[in-house]
């Protein structure tokens, strides 16, 4: 099975900070859910363990996401796709992909120069990944209901 994230580009401190700020902006598009907060903080904490010099989480999210800065820092297709996949995963964390989250992710993609068709492909990859995590569930009716809710 293909992994969701490509590993060609290592994440530096600047990448991590931009990604965390972007995720934080996605989480605040609608009601912030605990699962979203946990995902963002867990990602940051894991990166913080691997890289010395990362600032406190509160300091990172205190600065707003800057799309222009993100476009400069996330300067390869792999980094941009990694960021957008992360945003999509976070958007699905509460069980629904809201219109506000969708609009914000489309805004981010446009700022990064990622075309609508490429964003749709990334969304399909994320959805496929999420469904592969629950593929062995025996209650197919419940799975169909979840799929129906996620697609709206």
C-alpha positions as CSV (number, residue, x, y, z in Angstrom):
1,X,0.0,0.0,0.0
2,X,1.3,3.5,-0.9
3,X,1.9,5.8,2.0
4,X,-0.1,9.0,2.2
5,X,2.9,11.3,2.6
6,X,5.9,11.4,0.4
7,X,9.2,11.4,2.2
8,X,11.4,13.1,-0.4
9,X,11.5,16.5,1.4
10,X,12.5,16.6,5.0
11,X,10.6,19.1,7.2
12,X,12.7,21.9,8.6
13,X,11.8,24.2,11.5
14,X,10.3,26.8,9.1
15,X,8.1,24.1,7.4
16,X,6.9,22.8,10.7
17,X,5.9,26.3,11.9
18,X,4.0,27.1,8.6
19,X,2.2,23.7,8.7
20,X,1.2,24.2,12.4
21,X,-0.1,27.7,11.7
22,X,-2.1,26.5,8.7
23,X,-3.6,23.6,10.6
24,X,-4.5,25.9,13.4
25,X,-6.3,28.2,10.9
26,X,-8.2,25.2,9.5
27,X,-9.2,24.2,13.1
28,X,-10.6,27.6,13.7
29,X,-12.7,27.8,10.5
30,X,-15.6,26.4,12.5
31,X,-16.0,25.1,16.0
32,X,-12.7,23.9,17.2
33,X,-12.9,20.2,18.2
34,X,-10.7,18.6,20.8
35,X,-9.6,15.9,18.2
36,X,-8.3,18.7,16.0
37,X,-6.4,20.4,18.9
38,X,-4.9,17.0,19.8
39,X,-3.8,16.3,16.3
40,X,-2.1,19.7,15.9
41,X,-0.4,19.6,19.2
42,X,0.7,15.9,18.8
43,X,2.2,16.7,15.4
44,X,4.1,19.7,16.8
45,X,5.3,17.8,19.9
46,X,6.6,14.9,17.8
47,X,8.5,17.4,15.6
48,X,9.7,19.2,18.7
49,X,11.3,16.0,19.9
50,X,13.1,15.5,16.6
51,X,14.3,19.1,16.2
52,X,16.0,21.3,18.7
53,X,15.0,24.9,18.8
54,X,11.3,24.8,18.2
55,X,9.4,27.5,20.0
56,X,6.6,26.8,22.4
57,X,3.4,25.7,20.7
58,X,1.5,28.8,22.1
59,X,4.1,31.1,20.5
60,X,3.8,29.4,17.1
61,X,0.0,29.5,16.9
62,X,-0.1,33.1,18.3
63,X,1.1,34.2,14.8
64,X,-1.5,34.0,12.1
65,X,-1.0,31.8,9.0
66,X,0.6,33.9,6.2
67,X,-0.2,32.4,2.8
68,X,2.6,34.4,1.1
69,X,5.1,33.2,3.6
70,X,3.8,29.6,3.2
71,X,4.3,29.8,-0.6
72,X,7.9,30.8,-0.1
73,X,8.7,28.2,2.6
74,X,6.7,25.3,1.1
75,X,8.6,25.7,-2.2
76,X,8.3,22.2,-3.7
77,X,5.2,20.3,-4.9
78,X,6.0,17.6,-2.3
79,X,6.0,20.1,0.6
80,X,2.8,21.8,-0.7
81,X,1.0,18.5,-1.1
82,X,2.2,17.4,2.4
83,X,0.7,20.6,3.8
84,X,-2.6,20.3,2.0
85,X,-2.9,16.6,2.9
86,X,-2.3,17.5,6.5
87,X,-5.0,20.2,6.3
88,X,-7.4,17.7,4.8
89,X,-6.8,15.1,7.4
90,X,-7.4,17.7,10.1
91,X,-10.6,18.8,8.4
92,X,-11.9,15.2,8.5
93,X,-10.8,14.7,12.2
94,X,-14.2,15.7,13.6
95,X,-16.1,13.5,11.2
96,X,-17.2,16.1,8.7
97,X,-15.5,18.3,6.1
98,X,-17.3,21.6,6.6
99,X,-17.9,24.3,4.0
100,X,-15.7,26.7,5.9
101,X,-12.8,24.1,6.1
102,X,-13.2,23.4,2.4
103,X,-13.1,27.1,1.5
104,X,-10.0,27.7,3.6
105,X,-8.2,24.7,2.1
106,X,-9.1,25.9,-1.4
107,X,-7.8,29.3,-0.4
108,X,-4.5,27.8,0.8
109,X,-4.2,25.7,-2.4
110,X,-4.7,28.7,-4.6
111,X,-2.1,30.7,-2.6
112,X,0.4,27.8,-3.1
113,X,-0.4,27.5,-6.8
114,X,-2.0,24.1,-6.5
115,X,-4.7,23.6,-9.1
116,X,-8.3,22.5,-8.2
117,X,-7.8,19.2,-10.0
118,X,-4.6,18.5,-7.9
119,X,-6.4,19.4,-4.7
120,X,-9.3,17.1,-5.6
121,X,-6.8,14.3,-6.2
122,X,-5.2,15.0,-2.8
123,X,-8.7,14.9,-1.2
124,X,-9.3,11.5,-2.9
125,X,-6.0,10.2,-1.5
126,X,-6.8,11.3,2.0
127,X,-10.3,9.9,1.8
128,X,-9.0,6.6,0.5
129,X,-6.4,6.5,3.3
130,X,-9.0,7.1,5.9
131,X,-11.3,4.4,4.6
132,X,-8.4,2.0,4.3
133,X,-7.9,2.4,8.1
134,X,-11.4,1.1,8.7
135,X,-11.6,-1.4,5.8
136,X,-12.0,-4.4,8.1
137,X,-15.0,-3.1,9.9
138,X,-17.8,-5.7,9.7
139,X,-20.7,-3.3,10.1
140,X,-20.9,-2.2,6.5
141,X,-24.1,-0.3,6.9
142,X,-22.5,2.0,9.5
143,X,-19.4,2.4,7.2
144,X,-21.7,3.5,4.4
145,X,-23.4,6.0,6.6
146,X,-20.0,7.4,7.6
147,X,-18.9,7.6,3.9
148,X,-22.2,9.4,3.1
149,X,-21.7,11.9,5.8
150,X,-18.1,12.6,4.9
151,X,-18.9,13.2,1.2
152,X,-21.4,15.9,2.0
